[in-house]
């Protein structure tokens, strides 16, 4: 998955380590990690859009689609969102990671 402006807020290395235990072929592991990354980013975008006033959605999504890696996107969100959006993103990312890890652990049994 391409780099985005919020990758530094979403830490998924623990999931990568857990998947390594399964000794999956590299293409399967990459596919699973790609799905996890995609799902996580979709959840985070949902958090962002839930906090961002509706009148800024189109502007944000246009900028994000054009340059998803642009660090100015986070500055834009901080300016337009009254709550601490970085904290909200981190909280949601931790919840998602915990859910995924729980599913991985459950599959071992």
N, CA, C and O of each residue as an XYZ file, in Angstrom:
436
protein
N       0.841     -1.189      0.000
C       0.000      0.000      0.000
C       0.883      1.248      0.000
O       1.943      1.266      0.625
N       0.449      2.265     -0.688
C       1.205      3.507     -0.782
C       1.279      4.187      0.581
O       0.398      4.010      1.424
N       2.321      4.952      0.783
C       2.485      5.704      2.028
C       1.405      6.774      2.109
O       1.018      7.373      1.106
N       0.929      6.998      3.336
C      -0.030      8.067      3.554
C       0.469      8.977      4.658
O       1.406      8.639      5.380
N      -0.155     10.118      4.783
C       0.244     11.116      5.768
C       0.054     10.623      7.205
O       0.606     11.214      8.134
N      -0.715      9.556      7.401
C      -0.986      9.102      8.757
C      -0.310      7.785      9.117
O      -0.590      7.223     10.175
N       0.562      7.290      8.271
C       1.231      6.022      8.545
C       2.001      6.037      9.863
O       2.075      5.011     10.539
N       2.570      7.165     10.237
C       3.331      7.227     11.487
C       2.425      7.090     12.717
O       2.919      6.875     13.824
N       1.119      7.211     12.534
C       0.170      7.076     13.639
C      -0.389      5.662     13.753
O      -1.019      5.320     14.754
N      -0.159      4.844     12.732
C      -0.714      3.487     12.672
C       0.447      2.500     12.670
O       1.139      2.350     11.663
N       0.657      1.840     13.782
C       1.783      0.926     13.926
C       1.260     -0.518     13.862
O       0.532     -0.964     14.750
N       1.640     -1.235     12.803
C       1.121     -2.592     12.599
C       2.223     -3.660     12.624
O       1.972     -4.803     12.242
N       3.429     -3.312     13.063
C       4.536     -4.271     13.056
C       4.235     -5.497     13.909
O       4.669     -6.599     13.574
N       3.501     -5.328     15.002
C       3.160     -6.450     15.867
C       2.334     -7.495     15.107
O       2.481     -8.698     15.327
N       1.480     -7.023     14.225
C       0.678     -7.944     13.411
C       1.584     -8.698     12.440
O       1.415     -9.900     12.238
N       2.528     -8.007     11.848
C       3.484     -8.647     10.939
C       4.242     -9.747     11.662
O       4.437    -10.833     11.117
N       4.669     -9.469     12.886
C       5.394    -10.469     13.681
C       4.522    -11.676     13.986
O       4.984    -12.814     13.917
N       3.266    -11.429     14.320
C       2.349    -12.532     14.628
C       2.098    -13.393     13.387
O       2.030    -14.618     13.489
N       1.963    -12.776     12.250
C       1.734    -13.540     11.018
C       2.948    -14.381     10.643
O       2.809    -15.443     10.037
N       4.126    -13.910     11.000
C       5.350    -14.636     10.665
C       5.380    -16.014     11.324
O       6.022    -16.933     10.815
N       4.697    -16.156     12.442
C       4.632    -17.439     13.151
C       4.004    -18.515     12.279
O       4.323    -19.695     12.431
N       3.122    -18.132     11.373
C       2.392    -19.091     10.550
C       3.190    -19.613      9.369
O       2.748    -20.532      8.680
N       4.348    -19.044      9.129
C       5.209    -19.510      8.040
C       4.446    -19.612      6.713
O       4.528    -20.614      6.002
N       3.707    -18.551      6.406
C       2.946    -18.492      5.158
C       3.877    -18.155      3.998
O       4.913    -17.521      4.200
N       3.522    -18.570      2.798
C       4.293    -18.114      1.637
C       4.269    -16.582      1.591
O       3.281    -15.958      1.978
N       5.337    -16.003      1.126
C       5.457    -14.543      1.168
C       4.335    -13.831      0.421
O       3.892    -12.767      0.852
N       3.869    -14.396     -0.688
C       2.791    -13.736     -1.424
C       1.492    -13.742     -0.625
O       0.738    -12.771     -0.665
N       1.224    -14.825      0.098
C       0.022    -14.871      0.938
C       0.131    -13.887      2.105
O      -0.825    -13.183      2.431
N       1.304    -13.853      2.722
C       1.507    -12.937      3.839
C       1.353    -11.490      3.373
O       0.732    -10.680      4.061
N       1.909    -11.164      2.217
C       1.776     -9.803      1.694
C       0.331     -9.470      1.369
O      -0.115     -8.344      1.588
N      -0.401    -10.444      0.847
C      -1.812    -10.212      0.547
C      -2.596     -9.936      1.832
O      -3.413     -9.017      1.881
N      -2.347    -10.729      2.857
C      -3.029    -10.536      4.145
C      -2.672     -9.176      4.729
O      -3.552     -8.448      5.188
N      -1.402     -8.832      4.717
C      -0.977     -7.530      5.251
C      -1.573     -6.385      4.444
O      -1.928     -5.347      5.002
N      -1.684     -6.570      3.138
C      -2.314     -5.552      2.294
C      -3.767     -5.338      2.674
O      -4.239     -4.204      2.747
N      -4.477     -6.443      2.917
C      -5.877     -6.344      3.339
C      -5.998     -5.665      4.707
O      -6.889     -4.845      4.926
N      -5.097     -6.016      5.615
C      -5.101     -5.394      6.945
C      -4.828     -3.900      6.823
O      -5.511     -3.088      7.448
N      -3.839     -3.540      6.026
C      -3.518     -2.118      5.819
C      -4.708     -1.370      5.223
O      -5.077     -0.291      5.686
N      -5.291     -1.956      4.200
C      -6.427     -1.316      3.525
C      -7.597     -1.130      4.507
O      -8.180     -0.050      4.596
N      -7.917     -2.178      5.223
C      -9.018     -2.119      6.189
C      -8.742     -1.078      7.270
O      -9.618     -0.288      7.622
N      -7.526     -1.085      7.788
C      -7.157     -0.117      8.836
C      -7.299      1.307      8.324
O      -7.870      2.163      9.000
N      -6.776      1.560      7.125
C      -6.863      2.914      6.578
C      -8.315      3.327      6.322
O      -8.663      4.494      6.501
N      -9.153      2.395      5.912
C     -10.573      2.721      5.709
C     -11.234      3.107      7.033
O     -12.013      4.058      7.087
N     -10.925      2.374      8.089
C     -11.470      2.705      9.407
C     -10.977      4.087      9.866
O     -11.740      4.874     10.427
N      -9.710      4.361      9.622
C      -9.138      5.647     10.044
C      -9.755      6.789      9.234
O     -10.048      7.851      9.784
N      -9.952      6.580      7.942
C     -10.614      7.614      7.136
C     -12.029      7.870      7.651
O     -12.503      9.006      7.640
N     -12.693      6.822      8.097
C     -14.018      6.978      8.682
C     -13.962      7.838      9.944
O     -14.810      8.707     10.144
N     -12.974      7.598     10.785
C     -12.786      8.413     11.995
C     -12.574      9.877     11.606
O     -13.178     10.781     12.183
N     -11.714     10.087     10.628
C     -11.424     11.456     10.177
C     -12.698     12.136      9.677
O     -13.002     13.261     10.073
N     -13.435     11.455      8.814
C     -14.642     12.062      8.242
C     -15.735     12.269      9.292
O     -16.542     13.192      9.177
N     -15.761     11.416     10.311
C     -16.727     11.618     11.398
C     -16.407     12.851     12.231
O     -17.309     13.466     12.799
N     -15.140     13.217     12.308
C     -14.729     14.389     13.089
C     -14.643     15.668     12.256
O     -14.821     16.769     12.777
N     -14.374     15.517     10.983
C     -14.217     16.673     10.094
C     -15.594     17.213      9.709
O     -16.458     16.451      9.275
N     -15.805     18.512      9.862
C     -17.092     19.080      9.437
C     -17.366     18.745      7.961
O     -16.463     18.768      7.124
N     -18.617     18.440      7.674
C     -19.015     17.983      6.334
C     -18.587     18.934      5.221
O     -18.260     18.495      4.118
N     -18.588     20.231      5.506
C     -18.233     21.190      4.457
C     -16.771     21.068      4.010
O     -16.387     21.651      2.996
N     -15.952     20.312      4.762
C     -14.542     20.137      4.399
C     -14.255     18.747      3.808
O     -13.126     18.469      3.405
N     -15.269     17.881      3.755
C     -15.052     16.522      3.255
C     -14.519     16.497      1.831
O     -13.508     15.849      1.562
N     -15.183     17.190      0.917
C     -14.764     17.154     -0.492
C     -13.344     17.666     -0.660
O     -12.540     17.069     -1.377
N     -13.037     18.775      0.003
C     -11.701     19.358     -0.083
C     -10.654     18.367      0.426
O      -9.639     18.140     -0.232
N     -10.898     17.787      1.584
C      -9.953     16.827      2.155
C      -9.791     15.611      1.239
O      -8.667     15.212      0.938
N     -10.884     15.031      0.804
C     -10.804     13.819     -0.022
C     -10.112     14.076     -1.361
O      -9.388     13.218     -1.865
N     -10.335     15.249     -1.929
C      -9.659     15.613     -3.176
C      -8.154     15.713     -2.952
O      -7.363     15.185     -3.734
N      -7.767     16.399     -1.871
C      -6.335     16.528     -1.550
C      -5.721     15.169     -1.235
O      -4.608     14.870     -1.666
N      -6.449     14.349     -0.483
C      -5.948     13.023     -0.099
C      -5.763     12.140     -1.331
O      -4.758     11.440     -1.452
N      -6.719     12.175     -2.230
C      -6.617     11.360     -3.442
C      -5.442     11.814     -4.315
O      -4.761     10.986     -4.920
N      -5.210     13.112     -4.378
C      -4.131     13.644     -5.213
C      -2.748     13.367     -4.620
O      -1.802     13.085     -5.356
N      -2.630     13.445     -3.295
C      -1.322     13.277     -2.646
C      -1.500     12.684     -1.246
O      -1.402     13.409     -0.255
N      -1.759     11.380     -1.153
C      -2.035     10.770      0.152
C      -0.875     10.836      1.150
O      -1.078     10.658      2.351
N       0.318     11.087      0.663
C       1.504     11.154      1.507
C       1.767     12.564      2.056
O       2.622     12.729      2.926
N       1.065     13.556      1.574
C       1.341     14.959      1.908
C       1.123     15.241      3.396
O      -0.007     15.147      3.876
N       2.180     15.584      4.132
C       2.043     15.859      5.564
C       1.151     17.075      5.855
O       0.690     17.245      6.984
N       0.909     17.910      4.857
C       0.028     19.062      5.052
C      -1.427     18.636      5.284
O      -2.230     19.417      5.793
N      -1.755     17.418      4.915
C      -3.106     16.916      5.165
C      -3.384     16.857      6.664
O      -4.484     17.186      7.109
N      -2.394     16.439      7.438
C      -2.580     16.392      8.888
C      -2.720     17.809      9.441
O      -3.523     18.046     10.343
N      -1.957     18.731      8.916
C      -2.080     20.134      9.347
C      -3.478     20.660      9.024
O      -4.078     21.372      9.830
N      -3.989     20.315      7.859
C      -5.347     20.710      7.462
C      -6.364     20.151      8.455
O      -7.255     20.871      8.904
N      -6.232     18.873      8.797
C      -7.170     18.256      9.741
C      -7.091     18.900     11.118
O      -8.116     19.142     11.756
N      -5.890     19.172     11.569
C      -5.722     19.806     12.890
C      -6.374     21.189     12.923
O      -6.905     21.614     13.949
N      -6.326     21.876     11.795
C      -6.918     23.205     11.711
C      -8.443     23.141     11.699
O      -9.106     23.976     12.315
N      -8.996     22.158     11.004
C     -10.443     22.094     10.789
C     -11.206     21.258     11.823
O     -12.426     21.377     11.938
N     -10.497     20.420     12.568
C     -11.149     19.561     13.562
C     -10.840     20.084     14.950
O      -9.683     20.342     15.283
N     -11.872     20.239     15.756
C     -11.704     20.811     17.088
C     -11.056     19.849     18.075
O     -10.321     20.288     18.959
N     -11.311     18.539     17.948
C     -10.705     17.573     18.865
C      -9.287     17.223     18.405
O      -8.862     17.606     17.314
N      -8.571     16.496     19.248
C      -7.205     16.068     18.934
C      -7.275     14.876     17.975
O      -7.368     13.729     18.411
N      -7.231     15.152     16.687
C      -7.438     14.108     15.681
C      -6.309     13.081     15.686
O      -6.551     11.907     15.404
N      -5.103     13.487     15.995
C      -4.008     12.515     16.075
C      -4.290     11.482     17.157
O      -4.075     10.287     16.956
N      -4.763     11.938     18.280
C      -5.105     11.039     19.372
C      -6.253     10.114     18.972
O      -6.220      8.918     19.263
N      -7.254     10.658     18.314
C      -8.396      9.854     17.855
C      -7.938      8.772     16.878
O      -8.415      7.638     16.936
N      -7.020      9.120     15.988
C      -6.495      8.160     15.018
C      -5.715      7.066     15.735
O      -5.887      5.883     15.442
N      -4.860      7.458     16.673
C      -4.072      6.469     17.417
C      -4.971      5.515     18.202
O      -4.735      4.307     18.224
N      -5.995      6.060     18.840
C      -6.925      5.231     19.620
C      -7.612      4.210     18.715
O      -7.680      3.026     19.044
N      -8.116      4.671     17.582
C      -8.798      3.759     16.657
C      -7.831      2.721     16.090
O      -8.187      1.551     15.953
N      -6.619      3.142     15.762
C      -5.622      2.212     15.228
C      -5.288      1.133     16.252
O      -5.134     -0.033     15.891
N      -5.175      1.509     17.523
C      -4.902      0.522     18.574
C      -6.064     -0.457     18.725
O      -5.843     -1.652     18.926
N      -7.295      0.034     18.632
C      -8.464     -0.847     18.723
C      -8.466     -1.852     17.574
O      -8.690     -3.045     17.778
N      -8.216     -1.359     16.378
C      -8.201     -2.235     15.204
C      -7.095     -3.275     15.344
O      -7.310     -4.458     15.083
N      -5.914     -2.828     15.757
C      -4.791     -3.753     15.924
C      -5.129     -4.818     16.960
O      -4.831     -5.994     16.753
N      -5.741     -4.429     18.064
C      -6.110     -5.393     19.104
C      -7.112     -6.420     18.570
O      -7.004     -7.610     18.867
N      -8.078     -5.962     17.789
C      -9.068     -6.873     17.214
C      -8.414     -7.866     16.253
O      -8.728     -9.056     16.272
N      -7.513     -7.374     15.424
C      -6.832     -8.245     14.466
C      -5.953     -9.252     15.195
O      -5.951    -10.435     14.854
N      -5.208     -8.794     16.194
C      -4.360     -9.703     16.964
C      -5.197    -10.754     17.683
O      -4.798    -11.916     17.763
N      -6.344    -10.359     18.201
C      -7.231    -11.321     18.865
C      -7.691    -12.391     17.879
O      -7.754    -13.570     18.226
N      -8.012    -11.984     16.655
C      -8.427    -12.950     15.631
C      -7.278    -13.882     15.256
O      -7.483    -15.080     15.059
N      -6.087    -13.337     15.159
C      -4.924    -14.167     14.840
C      -4.699    -15.186     15.956
O      -4.486    -16.368     15.684
N      -4.745    -14.735     17.202
C      -4.542    -15.634     18.338
C      -5.635    -16.694     18.407
O      -5.370    -17.854     18.723
N      -6.861    -16.285     18.110
C      -7.986    -17.218     18.125
C      -7.799    -18.306     17.069
O      -8.193    -19.453     17.283
N      -7.210    -17.960     15.951
C      -7.035    -18.932     14.862
C      -5.988    -19.991     15.203
O      -5.948    -21.048     14.573
N      -5.156    -19.720     16.176
C      -4.122    -20.691     16.586
C      -4.717    -21.846     17.363
O      -4.146    -22.936     17.398
N      -5.847    -21.616     17.980
C      -6.440    -22.646     18.864
C      -7.096    -23.745     18.086
O      -7.637    -24.680     18.675
